């Protein structure tokens, strides 16, 4: 049985946005894809979720003090 990175308690949830979700996000934020913070395609979690260069990854972090925080990264 192979253990997944996302199963670890310290790794936040990562998911690839669909093309439609990505377009809506960029429209709402009023930015271009290239203006998002980056994450490399050889990052272990990026490989695990199957994200490819050009994809936008949504990262959801849970916190006892801040609640839920959402971040976005462009895979390069």
Backbone as JSON, one array per atom type, in Angstrom:
{
  "sequence": "XXXXXXXXXXXXXXXXXXXXXXXXXXXXXXXXXXXXXXXXXXXXXXXXXXXXXXXXXXXXXXXXXXXXXXXXXXXX",
  "N": [[0.84, -1.18, 0.0], [0.7, 2.09, -0.99], [1.54, 5.14, 0.47], [-0.09, 8.23, 0.34], [0.86, 11.63, -0.22], [-1.05, 13.57, 0.33], [-2.49, 12.44, 2.35], [-1.23, 12.98, 4.67], [-1.3, 14.72, 7.75], [-0.18, 17.29, 7.91], [-0.05, 18.25, 5.35], [-1.63, 20.45, 3.21], [-4.86, 20.49, 1.5], [-4.73, 19.91, -1.95], [-5.83, 20.72, -5.18], [-6.57, 20.45, -8.67], [-7.75, 23.02, -10.69], [-10.56, 23.11, -12.88], [-10.75, 24.0, -16.37], [-12.81, 25.86, -16.73], [-13.26, 26.72, -14.08], [-10.78, 27.9, -13.57], [-10.74, 30.01, -15.45], [-12.88, 31.55, -14.48], [-11.9, 32.23, -11.93], [-9.65, 33.82, -12.6], [-10.96, 35.89, -13.89], [-12.54, 36.96, -11.8], [-10.51, 37.78, -10.03], [-9.25, 39.56, -11.65], [-6.83, 39.32, -13.01], [-3.99, 38.04, -14.92], [-3.09, 34.69, -15.76], [-0.32, 34.3, -15.45], [0.34, 36.01, -13.42], [-0.15, 34.84, -11.02], [1.14, 33.29, -7.99], [3.79, 30.88, -8.23], [4.23, 27.28, -8.65], [6.35, 24.54, -8.89], [6.42, 22.04, -11.48], [7.67, 19.72, -10.81], [7.26, 19.38, -8.15], [6.51, 17.26, -5.46], [3.77, 16.97, -4.57], [2.37, 18.13, -6.64], [2.93, 16.39, -8.71], [1.65, 14.14, -7.66], [-1.11, 14.84, -7.73], [-1.47, 15.08, -10.39], [-1.16, 17.45, -11.84], [-0.33, 19.64, -14.52], [2.09, 21.72, -16.3], [0.91, 25.03, -16.6], [-1.54, 24.55, -15.48], [-3.82, 25.53, -12.85], [-3.55, 25.36, -9.42], [-5.48, 24.79, -6.57], [-5.11, 25.46, -3.22], [-6.04, 24.48, -0.09], [-5.94, 25.43, 3.15], [-6.35, 24.46, 6.49], [-6.95, 25.96, 9.64], [-6.76, 26.43, 13.13], [-6.94, 28.96, 14.19], [-7.33, 30.77, 12.05], [-9.29, 29.62, 10.56], [-10.37, 28.64, 7.45], [-8.15, 28.9, 4.76], [-7.55, 29.88, 1.45], [-5.46, 29.36, -1.3], [-3.89, 30.01, -4.45], [-1.97, 28.58, -7.07], [0.14, 28.7, -9.92], [1.12, 26.18, -12.04], [4.36, 25.57, -13.1]],
  "CA": [[0.0, 0.0, 0.0], [1.49, 3.31, -1.1], [1.0, 6.25, 1.24], [-0.17, 9.46, -0.44], [1.26, 12.84, 0.5], [-2.24, 14.29, 0.79], [-3.03, 11.79, 3.53], [-0.52, 13.45, 5.85], [-2.04, 15.77, 8.46], [0.44, 18.59, 7.72], [-0.12, 18.65, 3.94], [-2.95, 21.0, 2.91], [-5.54, 19.91, 0.34], [-4.38, 20.46, -3.25], [-6.67, 20.23, -6.26], [-6.4, 21.14, -9.94], [-8.98, 23.67, -11.14], [-10.96, 22.85, -14.26], [-10.54, 25.16, -17.24], [-13.87, 26.82, -16.44], [-12.99, 27.29, -12.76], [-9.6, 28.76, -13.7], [-11.15, 31.22, -16.16], [-13.71, 32.33, -13.56], [-11.01, 32.75, -10.9], [-8.85, 34.92, -13.17], [-11.89, 36.98, -14.15], [-12.9, 37.55, -10.51], [-9.34, 38.44, -9.48], [-8.83, 40.6, -12.58], [-5.41, 39.14, -13.31], [-3.62, 37.02, -15.9], [-2.59, 33.45, -15.15], [1.09, 34.45, -15.15], [0.51, 36.84, -12.23], [-0.32, 34.01, -9.82], [2.37, 32.67, -7.47], [4.13, 29.66, -8.99], [4.64, 26.03, -8.02], [7.03, 23.78, -9.94], [5.77, 20.8, -11.91], [8.33, 18.57, -10.19], [6.9, 19.32, -6.73], [5.89, 15.94, -5.23], [2.3, 17.02, -4.47], [1.88, 18.44, -7.99], [3.0, 15.11, -9.44], [0.64, 13.23, -7.11], [-2.46, 15.2, -8.16], [-1.51, 15.03, -11.85], [-1.19, 18.78, -12.45], [0.63, 19.87, -15.6], [2.41, 23.14, -16.48], [-0.22, 25.81, -17.11], [-2.7, 24.32, -14.62], [-3.9, 26.29, -11.62], [-3.8, 24.48, -8.28], [-6.13, 25.41, -5.42], [-4.58, 24.9, -1.97], [-6.91, 24.84, 1.02], [-5.3, 25.18, 4.44], [-7.21, 24.57, 7.67], [-6.24, 26.53, 10.78], [-7.6, 26.63, 14.3], [-7.11, 30.4, 14.44], [-7.79, 31.52, 10.87], [-10.35, 28.89, 9.85], [-9.95, 28.07, 6.17], [-7.48, 29.83, 3.87], [-7.42, 29.32, 0.1], [-4.38, 29.93, -2.09], [-3.82, 29.49, -5.81], [-0.62, 28.55, -7.64], [0.27, 28.32, -11.32], [2.14, 25.15, -12.22], [5.33, 25.91, -14.17]],
  "C": [[0.89, 1.25, 0.0], [0.79, 4.44, -0.35], [1.03, 7.51, 0.36], [0.24, 10.65, 0.43], [0.05, 13.55, 1.08], [-2.87, 13.66, 2.01], [-2.36, 12.27, 4.82], [-1.22, 14.67, 6.45], [-1.46, 17.18, 8.2], [0.4, 19.09, 6.27], [-1.52, 19.17, 3.65], [-3.54, 20.35, 1.66], [-5.13, 20.66, -0.93], [-5.33, 19.88, -4.29], [-6.47, 21.09, -7.5], [-7.75, 21.75, -10.34], [-9.28, 23.25, -12.57], [-10.71, 24.11, -15.07], [-11.56, 26.25, -16.93], [-13.64, 27.51, -15.09], [-11.81, 28.27, -12.82], [-9.95, 30.08, -14.38], [-11.97, 32.13, -15.25], [-12.86, 32.98, -12.47], [-10.24, 33.96, -11.42], [-9.73, 36.14, -13.45], [-12.23, 37.72, -12.86], [-11.72, 38.34, -9.92], [-8.85, 39.58, -10.38], [-7.35, 40.54, -12.9], [-5.23, 38.13, -14.43], [-3.01, 35.85, -15.14], [-1.15, 33.61, -14.66], [1.36, 35.29, -13.9], [0.31, 36.07, -10.93], [1.04, 33.55, -9.3], [2.57, 31.32, -8.16], [4.39, 28.47, -8.07], [5.22, 25.17, -9.14], [6.34, 22.45, -10.23], [6.44, 19.57, -11.31], [8.11, 18.5, -8.68], [6.17, 17.99, -6.49], [4.36, 15.97, -5.18], [1.68, 17.33, -5.84], [1.87, 17.17, -8.84], [1.87, 14.19, -8.98], [-0.77, 13.54, -7.61], [-2.59, 15.27, -9.68], [-1.59, 16.39, -12.54], [-0.06, 18.92, -13.46], [0.95, 21.36, -15.69], [1.25, 23.87, -17.16], [-1.48, 25.62, -16.29], [-2.65, 25.25, -13.42], [-4.31, 25.33, -10.51], [-4.4, 25.31, -7.14], [-5.62, 24.68, -4.18], [-5.45, 25.41, -0.83], [-6.24, 24.43, 2.32], [-6.31, 25.4, 5.56], [-6.37, 25.07, 8.84], [-7.22, 26.72, 11.93], [-7.88, 28.1, 14.54], [-7.71, 31.14, 13.26], [-8.95, 30.83, 10.15], [-9.8, 28.26, 8.59], [-9.33, 29.17, 5.32], [-7.28, 29.15, 2.52], [-6.35, 30.1, -0.66], [-4.4, 29.29, -3.47], [-2.39, 29.57, -6.31], [-0.72, 28.11, -9.1], [1.4, 27.31, -11.43], [3.04, 25.56, -13.39], [6.29, 24.76, -14.39]]
}
